[in-house]
Amino acid sequence: MDCTAKLSVIVPVYNVAPYLRKCLDSLLGQSYSNLEIILCDDGSTDNSGAICDEYTQKDSRCLVIHKENEGVCTARNAAFQKVTGDYVTFVDSDDFLEPNAYETVLSAVQEHAADACFYGWKRIHADTGQIQYTFKGRTGTGTGEEALRQALLFNGYAGHIWNKVFSTAYWKQDGVIRLPEMDPAFAVGEDCEWLVRMLRPYRNVVFLSDCLYNYLVRSDSAVNIRKFTEARLTEIPAREKIAQEAAAVWPALEDPARAKAYARLIQNGKLAFRLRDRHAAARIKPHLSKNRRSYFRCGEISLTQKLKAIAAEVLIRFT
């Protein structure tokens, strides 16, 4: 394979000192070495910032940005300003990759002359090391529309951005790479909303089911905290925006986007019911009817799942 292509790896960092070294070691130990590792310390109050500095001294491929805490979207946006690679990807700072991840991905990209690559992952429990989930998805190639469909499917590649590599060629103007910025209004669902905009110009995307990314499930991580915050509720407008943006470019994808939105509303609504959080339930209820029809006519969702959703919606209505 051609190893001259540079891959920019964006790593937002916030209070992950116990996990950060394993993450960074997995990047520096990649069999594909032409990397630019951009660390954005988002105002960490633990030792994370010092660890970032340590690694910039250890390896010239690492650079660090220190900024005040404003959230993962602004951290990634700050890192965007430093991207010079032919490709860009993302890693969460408590996760790690298989040693051959980027060699495998970029080899597939070059073989298929692709603009992007979606690849598989494993979900691993931080406390026990137990593998909770192993992705098994389709392989092959598709358009940008098919790539977004795969991100929206319930058994697809998901809307995360950490299991995807993107060409920066479409975003280069006068020799400067200007990636679409992430929307800091969304603390949940922000990945998929950005992904819709990022995929618009892409014509050829390659899909690999190889599990190359290891996602750590932490009981204290932002997505696993079992309570409602205003940040968590930003997923409601994020999912609405995803559906609107998808429909504006690829009308056939509005239904899958709204089906996914309904599923997420139900999941959050069930949490509101368990917590007896009437405020959260009141925010969720108006959006159920808007997305319900898409969910119930989705062929990949089983009858059992649909019946459970009906029962859950009844509970949410009475919360």
C-alpha positions as CSV (number, residue, x, y, z in Angstrom):
1,M,0.0,0.0,0.0
2,D,1.0,3.7,-0.4
3,C,2.1,4.9,3.0
4,T,2.6,8.6,2.0
5,A,-1.0,9.6,2.9
6,K,-1.1,11.3,6.3
7,L,-3.9,10.5,8.7
8,S,-4.9,13.2,11.2
9,V,-6.3,11.6,14.5
10,I,-8.3,13.9,16.7
11,V,-8.5,13.1,20.4
12,P,-10.6,15.3,22.7
13,V,-9.4,14.9,26.2
14,Y,-11.2,15.6,29.5
15,N,-10.4,14.1,32.9
16,V,-9.4,10.6,31.6
17,A,-6.0,10.2,33.2
18,P,-6.5,6.5,34.2
19,Y,-7.2,5.6,30.5
20,L,-5.3,8.1,28.4
21,R,-1.9,6.4,28.2
22,K,-3.4,3.2,26.9
23,C,-5.3,5.2,24.3
24,L,-2.2,7.1,23.1
25,D,0.0,4.0,23.2
26,S,-2.4,2.3,20.9
27,L,-2.1,5.2,18.4
28,L,1.7,5.5,18.6
29,G,1.9,1.7,18.2
30,Q,-0.1,1.6,15.0
31,S,1.5,-0.4,12.1
32,Y,0.6,2.6,9.9
33,S,2.9,5.3,11.2
34,N,2.2,8.4,9.0
35,L,0.0,9.9,11.7
36,E,-0.7,13.4,13.0
37,I,-2.2,13.0,16.5
38,I,-4.0,16.1,17.7
39,L,-4.8,16.2,21.4
40,C,-7.3,18.8,22.6
41,D,-7.2,19.1,26.4
42,D,-10.6,20.6,27.2
43,G,-9.8,22.1,30.5
44,S,-9.0,18.9,32.4
45,T,-8.8,19.2,36.2
46,D,-6.9,15.9,36.6
47,N,-3.5,14.9,35.2
48,S,-4.8,14.5,31.7
49,G,-3.2,17.7,30.4
50,A,0.2,16.8,31.8
51,I,0.0,13.4,30.1
52,C,-0.8,15.1,26.8
53,D,2.3,17.2,27.3
54,E,4.4,14.1,28.1
55,Y,3.4,12.5,24.9
56,T,4.2,15.5,22.7
57,Q,7.7,15.3,24.2
58,K,7.8,11.6,23.5
59,D,6.7,11.6,19.9
60,S,6.8,14.4,17.3
61,R,3.6,13.2,15.7
62,C,1.7,14.4,18.8
63,L,0.6,18.0,19.3
64,V,-1.6,19.3,22.0
65,I,-4.1,22.2,22.4
66,H,-4.9,23.3,26.0
67,K,-8.2,25.2,26.3
68,E,-10.9,26.0,28.8
69,N,-13.6,23.5,29.3
70,E,-16.4,24.0,26.7
71,G,-17.4,20.5,25.7
72,V,-16.4,17.9,23.2
73,C,-17.7,19.8,20.1
74,T,-15.6,22.9,20.8
75,A,-12.6,20.7,21.5
76,R,-13.0,18.9,18.2
77,N,-13.6,22.2,16.4
78,A,-10.3,23.6,17.9
79,A,-8.5,20.5,16.7
80,F,-10.0,21.0,13.2
81,Q,-7.9,24.1,12.9
82,K,-4.7,22.0,13.1
83,V,-5.6,19.2,10.6
84,T,-3.2,18.9,7.7
85,G,-3.7,15.2,6.9
86,D,-5.1,13.6,3.7
87,Y,-7.6,11.8,5.9
88,V,-9.1,12.6,9.3
89,T,-10.5,10.3,12.1
90,F,-11.5,10.4,15.7
91,V,-10.7,8.6,18.9
92,D,-12.3,9.0,22.3
93,S,-9.5,9.4,24.9
94,D,-10.6,6.4,27.0
95,D,-10.8,4.0,24.1
96,F,-8.0,2.2,22.1
97,L,-7.4,0.6,18.7
98,E,-6.1,-2.7,17.4
99,P,-2.5,-2.3,16.3
100,N,-3.3,-2.8,12.6
101,A,-6.4,-0.6,12.6
102,Y,-5.3,2.3,10.4
103,E,-3.2,0.1,8.1
104,T,-6.3,-2.0,7.4
105,V,-8.5,1.0,6.9
106,L,-6.3,2.9,4.6
107,S,-5.4,-0.2,2.6
108,A,-9.1,-0.7,1.9
109,V,-9.6,3.0,1.1
110,Q,-6.8,2.9,-1.5
111,E,-7.9,-0.4,-2.9
112,H,-11.4,0.9,-3.6
113,A,-10.4,4.5,-4.3
114,A,-12.9,5.5,-1.5
115,D,-13.6,8.8,0.1
116,A,-14.2,7.3,3.5
117,C,-14.2,4.0,5.5
118,F,-16.6,2.8,8.1
119,Y,-15.3,-0.1,10.3
120,G,-16.4,-2.4,13.1
121,W,-15.8,-2.1,16.9
122,K,-16.1,-4.0,20.1
123,R,-17.7,-2.7,23.3
124,I,-15.7,-3.6,26.4
125,H,-16.6,-3.2,30.0
126,A,-14.0,-1.1,31.8
127,D,-14.2,-2.8,35.1
128,T,-14.1,-6.4,34.0
129,G,-12.6,-6.4,30.5
130,Q,-15.6,-8.4,29.3
131,I,-16.6,-7.9,25.7
132,Q,-20.3,-6.8,25.8
133,Y,-20.8,-6.4,22.1
134,T,-19.0,-7.2,18.8
135,F,-20.2,-5.5,15.7
136,K,-21.2,-7.7,12.7
137,G,-22.2,-5.6,9.7
138,R,-22.1,-5.6,5.9
139,T,-18.9,-5.2,3.9
140,G,-18.5,-3.7,0.5
141,T,-18.9,-0.2,-0.9
142,G,-21.6,2.4,-1.2
143,T,-22.4,6.0,-1.9
144,G,-22.6,8.8,0.7
145,E,-26.3,8.1,0.9
146,E,-25.7,4.4,1.6
147,A,-23.1,5.4,4.2
148,L,-25.6,7.5,6.1
149,R,-28.2,4.8,5.8
150,Q,-25.6,2.4,7.4
151,A,-25.1,4.9,10.2
152,L,-28.9,5.1,10.8
153,L,-29.7,1.4,10.6
154,F,-30.4,-0.3,13.9
155,N,-27.9,-3.0,13.0
156,G,-25.6,-0.7,11.0
157,Y,-22.3,1.2,11.6
158,A,-24.0,3.7,14.0
159,G,-23.7,7.4,14.0
160,H,-20.5,7.5,16.0
161,I,-17.5,9.2,14.3
162,W,-14.8,7.2,16.1
163,N,-15.2,4.2,13.8
164,K,-14.8,6.1,10.6
165,V,-12.1,7.7,8.5
166,F,-12.8,10.6,6.1
167,S,-10.9,12.1,3.2
168,T,-10.2,15.8,3.6
169,A,-9.9,16.4,-0.1
170,Y,-13.4,17.8,-0.4
171,W,-12.8,20.3,2.4
172,K,-9.5,21.8,1.1
173,Q,-9.6,25.3,-0.2
174,D,-6.5,27.2,-1.3
175,G,-4.4,24.5,0.4
176,V,-6.2,24.9,3.7
177,I,-8.5,22.2,5.2
178,R,-11.8,23.6,6.5
179,L,-13.8,20.8,7.9
180,P,-17.5,21.4,8.8
181,E,-17.7,22.5,12.5
182,M,-19.5,20.4,15.0
183,D,-22.6,22.1,16.6
184,P,-21.9,22.8,20.3
185,A,-25.6,23.1,21.0
186,F,-25.8,19.3,21.0
187,A,-24.1,17.3,23.8
188,V,-25.8,14.0,22.7
189,G,-26.4,13.1,19.1
190,E,-23.7,15.6,18.0
191,D,-21.7,12.9,16.1
192,C,-24.5,11.9,13.8
193,E,-25.6,15.4,13.1
194,W,-22.1,16.3,12.0
195,L,-21.8,13.1,10.0
196,V,-24.8,14.0,7.9
197,R,-23.1,17.2,6.8
198,M,-19.7,15.6,6.4
199,L,-21.0,12.8,4.1
200,R,-22.7,15.1,1.6
201,P,-20.0,15.3,-1.1
202,Y,-18.7,11.7,-0.7
203,R,-19.3,9.4,-3.6
204,N,-17.6,6.2,-2.6
205,V,-17.4,4.7,1.0
206,V,-16.0,1.4,1.9
207,F,-17.4,-0.8,4.7
208,L,-15.3,-3.1,6.8
209,S,-16.9,-5.3,9.5
210,D,-13.4,-5.9,11.0
211,C,-13.5,-5.0,14.7
212,L,-10.6,-2.5,14.9
213,Y,-11.8,-0.1,17.5
214,N,-12.3,-0.9,21.2
215,Y,-15.0,1.2,22.9
216,L,-14.7,1.3,26.7
217,V,-18.0,1.2,28.7
218,R,-17.5,3.2,31.9
219,S,-20.1,3.6,34.6
220,D,-19.1,7.2,35.0
221,S,-19.0,8.2,31.3
222,A,-21.2,10.9,30.0
223,V,-23.5,8.6,28.0
224,N,-24.0,6.2,30.9
225,I,-25.0,8.5,33.7
226,R,-28.5,7.5,34.7
227,K,-30.0,10.9,35.3
228,F,-31.4,13.7,33.1
229,T,-29.5,16.8,32.5
230,E,-30.1,19.6,30.0
231,A,-27.1,18.3,28.1
232,R,-28.8,14.9,27.7
233,L,-32.0,16.5,26.5
234,T,-30.1,18.2,23.6
235,E,-30.5,14.9,21.8
236,I,-34.1,15.8,21.1
237,P,-33.4,18.7,18.8
238,A,-30.3,17.0,17.5
239,R,-32.3,14.1,16.2
240,E,-34.8,16.5,14.6
241,K,-32.0,18.3,12.9
242,I,-30.5,15.0,11.7
243,A,-33.9,14.0,10.1
244,Q,-34.3,17.5,8.4
245,E,-30.7,17.6,7.1
246,A,-30.8,14.0,5.8
247,A,-34.1,14.7,4.0
248,A,-32.8,17.8,2.4
249,V,-30.0,15.9,0.6
250,W,-31.4,12.3,0.5
251,P,-35.2,12.3,0.9
252,A,-35.3,8.5,1.2
253,L,-33.3,8.8,4.5
254,E,-35.8,10.9,6.4
255,D,-37.7,7.7,7.4
256,P,-34.7,5.9,8.8
257,A,-33.6,9.1,10.6
258,R,-37.0,9.5,12.2
259,A,-37.2,5.8,13.1
260,K,-33.9,6.2,15.0
261,A,-35.1,9.4,16.6
262,Y,-38.3,7.6,17.9
263,A,-36.2,4.8,19.3
264,R,-34.0,7.2,21.1
265,L,-37.0,9.2,22.4
266,I,-38.5,5.9,23.8
267,Q,-35.2,5.0,25.5
268,N,-34.9,8.4,27.1
269,G,-38.6,8.4,27.9
270,K,-38.3,5.1,29.8
271,L,-35.5,6.6,31.8
272,A,-37.8,9.6,32.6
273,F,-40.5,7.2,33.7
274,R,-38.1,5.3,36.0
275,L,-36.8,8.5,37.5
276,R,-40.3,10.1,37.7
277,D,-38.8,13.1,35.9
278,R,-41.9,14.9,34.6
279,H,-39.8,17.8,33.2
280,A,-37.9,15.4,30.9
281,A,-41.0,13.5,29.9
282,A,-42.8,16.7,29.0
283,R,-39.9,17.6,26.7
284,I,-40.0,14.2,25.1
285,K,-43.8,13.7,24.6
286,P,-44.4,16.2,21.8
287,H,-41.8,14.6,19.5
288,L,-43.1,11.0,19.8
289,S,-46.0,11.5,17.3
290,K,-43.8,13.2,14.8
291,N,-41.5,10.2,14.5
292,R,-43.7,7.2,15.4
293,R,-44.9,6.3,12.0
294,S,-41.4,6.0,10.6
295,Y,-40.5,3.6,13.4
296,F,-43.5,1.3,13.0
297,R,-43.1,1.0,9.2
298,C,-39.4,0.2,9.5
299,G,-38.9,-3.4,8.3
300,E,-35.8,-4.2,10.3
301,I,-37.5,-3.6,13.6
302,S,-39.3,-6.8,14.9
303,L,-42.9,-6.9,16.0
304,T,-41.8,-7.6,19.6
305,Q,-39.7,-4.4,19.6
306,K,-42.6,-2.5,18.3
307,L,-45.0,-3.8,20.9
308,K,-42.5,-2.9,23.6
309,A,-42.3,0.6,22.2
310,I,-46.1,0.9,22.3
311,A,-46.1,-0.2,26.0
312,A,-43.2,2.2,26.8
313,E,-45.0,5.2,25.1
314,V,-48.0,4.6,27.3
315,L,-45.9,4.8,30.4
316,I,-44.2,7.9,29.1
317,R,-47.6,9.5,28.4
318,F,-48.5,9.1,32.0
319,T,-45.3,10.3,33.5
